Amino acid sequence: MATPTTIELDPAIKARLDQLAHSTGRSKAFFLQELIAQGMDDLEDIDFAGLAVECLPRGESTARPLDAVSATAKRPFKQRVRR
């Protein structure tokens, strides 16, 4: 079950959120929950990447270049370009 939380929004952001909720018929809570979940995923990925980078110089990681991993895979990996 969801727990109510209060946040302060800049008036311009609140107006955009109101408009989005109105135009889509979804609740503001829906969009806020989606944004927070996506943001948390991104922040956790950044944190994990930072930990991995810290481990590399100490030899505590088994990281390998993509081409080395791809060479041993059944199908080559395609590098994804982020836009």
C-alpha positions in Angstrom: 0.0 0.0 0.0 1.3 3.5 -0.9 2.3 5.9 1.9 1.3 9.5 1.5 4.2 11.9 1.2 4.3 15.7 0.9 6.7 17.6 -1.3 7.0 21.2 -2.4 7.0 21.9 -6.1 8.1 24.9 -8.0 4.9 26.6 -9.4 6.0 26.1 -13.0 6.6 22.3 -12.4 3.3 22.0 -10.6 1.5 23.7 -13.6 3.2 21.3 -16.0 2.3 18.3 -13.8 -1.3 19.5 -13.6 -1.5 19.9 -17.3 -0.1 16.5 -18.0 -2.4 14.9 -15.5 -5.4 16.7 -17.0 -4.5 15.9 -20.7 -3.9 12.2 -20.0 -6.6 11.5 -17.5 -4.0 10.1 -15.1 -3.4 11.2 -11.6 -0.6 13.5 -10.5 0.4 10.8 -8.0 0.8 8.3 -10.9 3.3 10.6 -12.7 5.2 11.5 -9.5 5.5 7.8 -8.6 6.8 7.0 -12.1 9.3 9.8 -12.0 10.6 8.9 -8.6 10.9 5.2 -9.5 12.8 6.0 -12.7 15.0 8.5 -10.9 15.8 5.9 -8.2 16.7 3.4 -10.8 19.0 5.9 -12.4 20.6 6.9 -9.1 21.1 3.3 -8.1 22.8 2.5 -11.5 25.1 5.5 -11.0 26.0 4.4 -7.5 26.7 0.9 -8.6 28.8 2.1 -11.5 30.8 4.3 -9.1 31.5 1.4 -6.9 32.6 -0.7 -9.8 35.0 2.0 -11.0 36.5 2.2 -7.5 37.2 -1.5 -7.5 39.0 -1.6 -10.8 42.3 -0.1 -9.7 42.4 -2.4 -6.7 41.9 -5.5 -8.9 38.6 -6.3 -7.0 36.6 -6.4 -10.2 36.3 -9.0 -12.9 35.2 -6.4 -15.5 36.2 -7.2 -19.1 35.9 -5.1 -22.2 32.7 -5.6 -24.2 34.5 -7.1 -27.2 36.1 -9.8 -25.0 32.7 -10.7 -23.6 31.1 -10.6 -27.0 33.8 -12.9 -28.4 32.8 -15.7 -26.0 29.0 -15.2 -26.3 26.8 -17.2 -28.7 25.6 -14.0 -30.3 27.7 -10.8 -30.4 26.4 -8.0 -28.2 25.4 -4.8 -29.9 26.6 -1.6 -28.3 23.7 0.5 -27.2 24.0 4.2 -27.9 22.3 6.4 -25.3 20.5 9.4 -26.7 
